[in-house]
Amino acid sequence: MDIEIRPYGPEDTLAAAAIWNTVVEDGVAFPQMETLTEETGQAFFLEQSFTGIAFDRDTKEIAGLYILHPNNVGRCGHICNASYAVKKGVRGQRIGEKLVRHCLEKGRELGFTILQFNAVVGSNAPALHLYEKLGFTRLGVIPGGFLNRDGVYEDIIPHYRLL
């Protein structure tokens, strides 16, 4: 795989939405319950401060994406938030790490000073391992903060990292 992270373009909408929707439908990582259509997906990806696309130059396919946006407004507007999605079948190949590293740089470039994750699901071992590796700080545990697709509540672990 020869992955480059590039900005989202409208031509990416269907592939990016399909990857995003897989995570939503799995119901174990993203807080969203509604999937994206071509129309809502394009609006969603364009409204972010930045949407990054992991493009595989070898296969000419999108392997993953991330969204980056303010976590809050006004006096807390310097804190950003992000979400990452990697296509099934290519997970475990460090694409997520490339997305997070790119996001850290892009956040800094856009003037943010902190990247905060509000809801890292406690059972998401790959994400927890990656964030620890990249120097994020765990802020504690929110018991039962995430509703899994199966109806069971699970802990979430907020994280942050200075940019």
Contacts in CASP RR format, 6 or more apart in sequence:
PFRMAT RR
TARGET T0000
AUTHOR 0000-0000-0000
METHOD contacts of the structure
MODEL  1
MDIEIRPYGPEDTLAAAAIWNTVVEDGVAFPQMETLTEETGQAFFLEQSF
TGIAFDRDTKEIAGLYILHPNNVGRCGHICNASYAVKKGVRGQRIGEKLV
RHCLEKGRELGFTILQFNAVVGSNAPALHLYEKLGFTRLGVIPGGFLNRD
GVYEDIIPHYRLL
1 56 0 8 1.000
1 58 0 8 1.000
1 59 0 8 1.000
1 63 0 8 1.000
1 90 0 8 1.000
1 93 0 8 1.000
1 95 0 8 1.000
2 56 0 8 1.000
2 57 0 8 1.000
2 58 0 8 1.000
3 54 0 8 1.000
3 55 0 8 1.000
3 56 0 8 1.000
3 57 0 8 1.000
3 63 0 8 1.000
3 95 0 8 1.000
3 98 0 8 1.000
4 54 0 8 1.000
4 55 0 8 1.000
4 57 0 8 1.000
5 52 0 8 1.000
5 53 0 8 1.000
5 54 0 8 1.000
5 55 0 8 1.000
5 98 0 8 1.000
5 99 0 8 1.000
5 102 0 8 1.000
6 52 0 8 1.000
6 53 0 8 1.000
6 55 0 8 1.000
7 50 0 8 1.000
7 51 0 8 1.000
7 52 0 8 1.000
7 53 0 8 1.000
8 16 0 8 1.000
8 45 0 8 1.000
8 46 0 8 1.000
8 50 0 8 1.000
8 51 0 8 1.000
8 52 0 8 1.000
8 53 0 8 1.000
8 65 0 8 1.000
9 45 0 8 1.000
9 51 0 8 1.000
9 53 0 8 1.000
10 42 0 8 1.000
10 46 0 8 1.000
12 45 0 8 1.000
12 53 0 8 1.000
12 62 0 8 1.000
12 65 0 8 1.000
13 38 0 8 1.000
13 41 0 8 1.000
13 42 0 8 1.000
13 45 0 8 1.000
14 38 0 8 1.000
15 61 0 8 1.000
15 62 0 8 1.000
16 41 0 8 1.000
16 45 0 8 1.000
16 51 0 8 1.000
16 53 0 8 1.000
16 62 0 8 1.000
16 64 0 8 1.000
16 65 0 8 1.000
17 35 0 8 1.000
17 36 0 8 1.000
17 37 0 8 1.000
17 38 0 8 1.000
17 41 0 8 1.000
19 62 0 8 1.000
19 64 0 8 1.000
19 65 0 8 1.000
19 85 0 8 1.000
19 86 0 8 1.000
19 87 0 8 1.000
20 30 0 8 1.000
20 35 0 8 1.000
20 36 0 8 1.000
20 41 0 8 1.000
20 65 0 8 1.000
20 85 0 8 1.000
21 35 0 8 1.000
21 36 0 8 1.000
22 85 0 8 1.000
22 87 0 8 1.000
22 88 0 8 1.000
23 29 0 8 1.000
23 30 0 8 1.000
23 85 0 8 1.000
24 30 0 8 1.000
24 32 0 8 1.000
24 33 0 8 1.000
24 34 0 8 1.000
24 35 0 8 1.000
24 36 0 8 1.000
25 35 0 8 1.000
25 149 0 8 1.000
26 149 0 8 1.000
27 148 0 8 1.000
27 149 0 8 1.000
28 121 0 8 1.000
28 123 0 8 1.000
28 124 0 8 1.000
28 148 0 8 1.000
28 149 0 8 1.000
29 121 0 8 1.000
29 124 0 8 1.000
29 127 0 8 1.000
30 83 0 8 1.000
30 85 0 8 1.000
31 119 0 8 1.000
31 146 0 8 1.000
36 44 0 8 1.000
44 67 0 8 1.000
45 51 0 8 1.000
45 65 0 8 1.000
45 67 0 8 1.000
47 69 0 8 1.000
48 67 0 8 1.000
48 68 0 8 1.000
48 69 0 8 1.000
49 68 0 8 1.000
49 69 0 8 1.000
49 70 0 8 1.000
49 80 0 8 1.000
49 107 0 8 1.000
49 110 0 8 1.000
50 67 0 8 1.000
50 68 0 8 1.000
50 106 0 8 1.000
50 107 0 8 1.000
50 110 0 8 1.000
51 65 0 8 1.000
51 66 0 8 1.000
51 67 0 8 1.000
51 68 0 8 1.000
52 65 0 8 1.000
52 66 0 8 1.000
52 67 0 8 1.000
52 68 0 8 1.000
52 99 0 8 1.000
52 102 0 8 1.000
52 103 0 8 1.000
52 106 0 8 1.000
53 62 0 8 1.000
53 64 0 8 1.000
53 65 0 8 1.000
54 62 0 8 1.000
54 63 0 8 1.000
54 64 0 8 1.000
54 65 0 8 1.000
54 86 0 8 1.000
54 95 0 8 1.000
54 96 0 8 1.000
54 98 0 8 1.000
54 99 0 8 1.000
55 61 0 8 1.000
55 62 0 8 1.000
55 63 0 8 1.000
56 62 0 8 1.000
56 63 0 8 1.000
56 90 0 8 1.000
61 87 0 8 1.000
62 87 0 8 1.000
63 86 0 8 1.000
63 87 0 8 1.000
63 90 0 8 1.000
63 95 0 8 1.000
64 84 0 8 1.000
64 85 0 8 1.000
64 86 0 8 1.000
64 87 0 8 1.000
64 90 0 8 1.000
64 95 0 8 1.000
64 96 0 8 1.000
64 99 0 8 1.000
65 84 0 8 1.000
65 85 0 8 1.000
65 99 0 8 1.000
66 82 0 8 1.000
66 83 0 8 1.000
66 84 0 8 1.000
66 85 0 8 1.000
66 99 0 8 1.000
66 100 0 8 1.000
66 102 0 8 1.000
66 103 0 8 1.000
67 82 0 8 1.000
67 83 0 8 1.000
68 80 0 8 1.000
68 81 0 8 1.000
68 82 0 8 1.000
68 103 0 8 1.000
68 106 0 8 1.000
68 107 0 8 1.000
68 110 0 8 1.000
69 80 0 8 1.000
69 81 0 8 1.000
69 82 0 8 1.000
70 77 0 8 1.000
70 79 0 8 1.000
70 80 0 8 1.000
70 81 0 8 1.000
70 112 0 8 1.000
71 77 0 8 1.000
71 79 0 8 1.000
71 80 0 8 1.000
71 81 0 8 1.000
71 116 0 8 1.000
71 118 0 8 1.000
72 79 0 8 1.000
77 112 0 8 1.000
78 111 0 8 1.000
78 112 0 8 1.000
78 113 0 8 1.000
78 114 0 8 1.000
79 112 0 8 1.000
79 113 0 8 1.000
79 114 0 8 1.000
79 115 0 8 1.000
79 116 0 8 1.000
79 160 0 8 1.000
80 107 0 8 1.000
80 110 0 8 1.000
80 112 0 8 1.000
80 114 0 8 1.000
80 115 0 8 1.000
80 116 0 8 1.000
80 163 0 8 1.000
81 115 0 8 1.000
81 116 0 8 1.000
81 117 0 8 1.000
81 118 0 8 1.000
82 100 0 8 1.000
82 103 0 8 1.000
82 115 0 8 1.000
82 117 0 8 1.000
84 96 0 8 1.000
84 99 0 8 1.000
84 100 0 8 1.000
84 103 0 8 1.000
84 127 0 8 1.000
86 92 0 8 1.000
86 95 0 8 1.000
86 96 0 8 1.000
86 99 0 8 1.000
91 126 0 8 1.000
92 126 0 8 1.000
96 130 0 8 1.000
97 130 0 8 1.000
97 133 0 8 1.000
97 134 0 8 1.000
100 130 0 8 1.000
100 131 0 8 1.000
100 134 0 8 1.000
101 134 0 8 1.000
103 115 0 8 1.000
104 115 0 8 1.000
104 134 0 8 1.000
104 161 0 8 1.000
104 163 0 8 1.000
107 115 0 8 1.000
107 163 0 8 1.000
108 163 0 8 1.000
111 163 0 8 1.000
112 163 0 8 1.000
113 162 0 8 1.000
113 163 0 8 1.000
114 160 0 8 1.000
114 161 0 8 1.000
114 162 0 8 1.000
114 163 0 8 1.000
115 136 0 8 1.000
115 160 0 8 1.000
115 161 0 8 1.000
115 163 0 8 1.000
116 158 0 8 1.000
116 159 0 8 1.000
116 160 0 8 1.000
117 131 0 8 1.000
117 136 0 8 1.000
117 158 0 8 1.000
117 159 0 8 1.000
117 160 0 8 1.000
118 156 0 8 1.000
118 158 0 8 1.000
119 142 0 8 1.000
119 145 0 8 1.000
119 146 0 8 1.000
119 156 0 8 1.000
119 158 0 8 1.000
120 127 0 8 1.000
120 128 0 8 1.000
120 131 0 8 1.000
120 156 0 8 1.000
120 157 0 8 1.000
120 158 0 8 1.000
120 159 0 8 1.000
121 127 0 8 1.000
121 146 0 8 1.000
121 148 0 8 1.000
121 154 0 8 1.000
121 155 0 8 1.000
121 156 0 8 1.000
121 157 0 8 1.000
122 128 0 8 1.000
122 146 0 8 1.000
122 154 0 8 1.000
122 155 0 8 1.000
122 156 0 8 1.000
122 157 0 8 1.000
123 154 0 8 1.000
128 157 0 8 1.000
131 159 0 8 1.000
131 161 0 8 1.000
132 138 0 8 1.000
134 161 0 8 1.000
135 161 0 8 1.000
136 159 0 8 1.000
136 160 0 8 1.000
136 161 0 8 1.000
137 159 0 8 1.000
137 160 0 8 1.000
137 161 0 8 1.000
138 157 0 8 1.000
138 158 0 8 1.000
138 159 0 8 1.000
139 157 0 8 1.000
139 158 0 8 1.000
139 159 0 8 1.000
139 160 0 8 1.000
140 157 0 8 1.000
140 158 0 8 1.000
141 155 0 8 1.000
141 156 0 8 1.000
141 157 0 8 1.000
142 155 0 8 1.000
142 156 0 8 1.000
142 157 0 8 1.000
142 158 0 8 1.000
143 155 0 8 1.000
144 153 0 8 1.000
144 154 0 8 1.000
144 155 0 8 1.000
144 156 0 8 1.000
145 153 0 8 1.000
145 154 0 8 1.000
145 155 0 8 1.000
145 156 0 8 1.000
146 153 0 8 1.000
146 154 0 8 1.000
146 155 0 8 1.000
146 156 0 8 1.000
147 153 0 8 1.000
147 154 0 8 1.000
148 154 0 8 1.000
END
